[in-house]
Amino acid sequence: MFKKRSRNFRSRKEADEESEDEVVVAPLTAKSKPSVSSANVSSTSKTLFNISDEEEEFRVKKSTRSYKFKRTARQKKYSSSDEDYRVDSRRPSPPKPKPPPAGHFGGRPIEEITVKPLVAKVQELDDTGVSSVPKLAPNYSDSPQIMDKLGRGVIPNAAEIHAARKRRQQARECGDYISLKTNDSREPSVPKSTGGYSSSGGEEERIEMVGKRNESHIQRITIKETIDDHSGDEDHSDDEATRWEKEQLAKVLGKGNMRNIVERTSALMRPDPPSKYAPADSGFDYNAVYQKPPSAVTEVSLPPLPDVSSGDITAMLRTKLAELKSVHQRTSSEIESVVQETHTLANAVKSSKQFLPQYELQYKFYQGMKLYCNDLIDCLNEKFAVIEKVEEIIHECFAKEAIHLIERRAQEVKDESFENNMRIANGETQDLDPNRQYRAQARYARRARRMQNRQQTNSFGLLEGMSSDEEIDQPLSSQVAEERSRATNEMVTLFEDTVDEFHRVDVIMSRFERWKGKYPETFDSAYISDCLPRLFSPFVRAELIYWDPLRSSASDLEVQSWFKLLCVFGVRSTEVIGETEHNDPLLVCKIIERTVLPKVSFFIRECWDPFSSKQSSSLKNVIYELFSCYPTVKPESKNSQIMVQGILDRLRTSASDECFVPIYTKQAISTHPFLRSFLERQFWQCFKLLRTVALFCDIISPATLREIFVESILNRYLLIALQSHPQDASLLHKLRSIVSCVPKEWLDDHKIVTLDQLSTFVRYLGQVVCASYECNSLENAREVLTLLLKLGAVDHARSIILTNQMTSLQPVLFSDNS
């Protein structure tokens, strides 16, 4: 619709190689003519602006100092210099130039030579187009006197050197080439690039600065040309490989080493060039072409060919045929197996189409179980935090009570020992500390209440110190009751917002029983039997919160609801446990090992008092039942090892930190009855710990228990108390109690080891026998001698009788042997 307006842009045109570049600007007229090339422009033009009536054209001559001009001049200079200094051993050397005639220089008349200045600048032409020609520079060659001095090896002085430099500088400014060796018969030739004006017109040509190359540059050029000459005869396909090898050699050897190698190679492969100043009749053939010496032919001896017969060829063919047959047979068998597998898969597809409704029902069942399990796990994750919190509160209540009893017993021992020392030192001086008085009154009141309870239960044989003080003070008892009440309320409201399918054990168990009954294979492959103990553990822990293994037995577990339900998991009404392979009788055992054992370990570590005979006996029964009734509770399990290690640590701590026996003389005990009462009480306290250690002889290894029994309790506390005890009937009762605590298994199976460890106690029994015999207490002596025989110290008893001539006690030895 609209005619596009023509637009003229500024264009750049390249001139000839010898002329300069110009920028042509389009004319300002509406109708432009084609631009004229700079080569066609008249060289006689003087001005830079040509204005005509028809058009206006603006031309700008580019400066000769432009970057492009410099780069082109430098390249031409190096190329012309390389041609001047190139050495080719295979080409004949050019003939010696003839001297120019008189009045000529560089092949032209002197009148035609123009001297150009060193600095390139644009020469303006006059109206006539003829430039002014400068005069010819005089001859600036060095004087013969200086050359004679240099030939004789004399160094010129500073003035002569300065004058020579000035002359050469003036010659360079005039544009002439001044040779550094003027004694040569040949005259220097003016380079072609330094001629006058070009034939194209009055435009000035570029000036080329051609100088002498240094030796390193000439050497590099020579090496490059030599390598190119020697590699020119090879095929073009090997150029890349050869170049790569040269590069690798240059990297490894370095530039200097590579240069030396190339020089040596080129020197060996071409004859020595003639000297520059060699005479014409030196005998050197300039037209000679270098010939490679013929390479030495190495004779290679080949091994003789083997003799091959027709039989060998037949055998080789048969072998090849056998190999092909084996490959064919193997391939055929693979094809047959693939075909059979294809038929089998096709039959499986057909049968799957027949059982598609059953697969659909099975898929629906699995999807339902998946959703149910996800919801159940989310519910238990939320409720399990509350169960752990409530369980922790109840455990803290039990631990507070146990710590309170242990600390109060230790404080009572300190107070009573302090009171006895004050009574020995100051008589009946009243203690002025009100706190100590309050603790003493509370102590006597508790002892009176325990005595009253023993009278009501007809436990008259219980001695002072054998009864455990487990009465809790009123403030602590109120605090513990309040915390337990708060925990109970939280447990009651725990599952109020949960439907029966997610908090009732029987409903949850029925869902998994249905899965086990319908699809037992998938039930086993999904390892549901291993996941159920962890799934039911929150409900078991919630029901075991108030269970105390120190005050109840393991049979109390069997009456709880979770135990009754999970015992019959997977058993149908018409089946008997153990007759079918679908029931899982180890579910309860796994729950016991996973949930009950950690709880027992906590009570052993935090709540158990080894000085309490009731707690120790209950704990021993619980552990024994767990080990004997549940297969998963075995010594190799991790929880069992933790529990046994807790028992050992608690016994060692009680023996080293909680036992105390005062050291009194026999005279002080006979003088102050309260000292003997305190000693009796502490003795029986330590005896209770000794009996507790003996209780676990069936659970813990005898070697470990024997160390605690003998070294930590018997020799360290009980024998010290017996040393200051008077010779009376109570002493015999204590000795009988100690001997009765020694397990029979130790005496029957390890007699020698036991005698070595009980040597201190055996010697004390011998001393008692001798003391009783001297006091004419034959009955006491016979009874102590019987104790020695029970311990297996027959030889020691016989030596005592023979040494002290106790003939009346010899029948005891014979009665024991019979």
Buried (B, 14 or more C-beta within 10 A) or exposed (E): EEEEEEEEEEEEEEBEEEBBBBBBBBBEEEEEEEBEBBBEBEBEBEEEEEEEEEBBBBBEEBEBEEEEBEEEBEEBBBEBBBEEEEBEBEEEBEEEEEEBEEEEBBEEEEEEBBBBEEEBEEEEBEEEEEBEEEEBBEEBBBEEEBBEBEEEEEEBEEEBEEBBEEBBEBBBBBBBBBEEEBEEEEBBBBBEBBBBBBEEBBBBBBBBBBEEBEEEBBBBBBBEBBBEBBEEEEEEEEEEEEEEEBEEBBEEEEEEEBBEBBBEBBEEBBEEEBEEEEEEEEEBEEEEEEEEEEEEEEEEEEEEEEEEEEEEEEEEEEEEEEEEEEEEEEEEEEEEEEEEEEEEEEEEEEEEEEEEEEEEEBEEBBEEBEEBBEEBEEBBEEBBEBBEEBBEBBBBBBBBBBBBBBEBBEBBBEBBBEBBEBBBEEEEEEBEEEEBEEBBEBBEEBBEEBBEEBEEEEEEEEBEBBBBBBBBEEEBEEEBEEBBEEBBEEBEEBBEEBEEBBBBBEEBBBBBBEBBEEBEEBBEEBEBBEEBBEBBBBBBBBBBBEBBBBBBBBEBBEEEEBBEBBBBBBBEEEEEEEEEEBBBBBBBBBBBBBBBBEBBBBBBBBBBBBBBBEBBBBBBBBBBBBBEBBEBBEEEBEBBEBBBBBBBEBBBEBBEEBBBBBEBEEEBBEEBEEBBBBBBBBBBBBBBBBBBBBBBBEBBEBEBBBEBBBEBBBBBBBBBBBEBBEBEEBBBEBBBBBBEBBBEEBBEEBBEEBBEBBBEBBEBBBEBBBBBBEEEBEEBBBBBBBBBBBBBBBEBBBEBBEEBEBEEBEEBBEEBEE
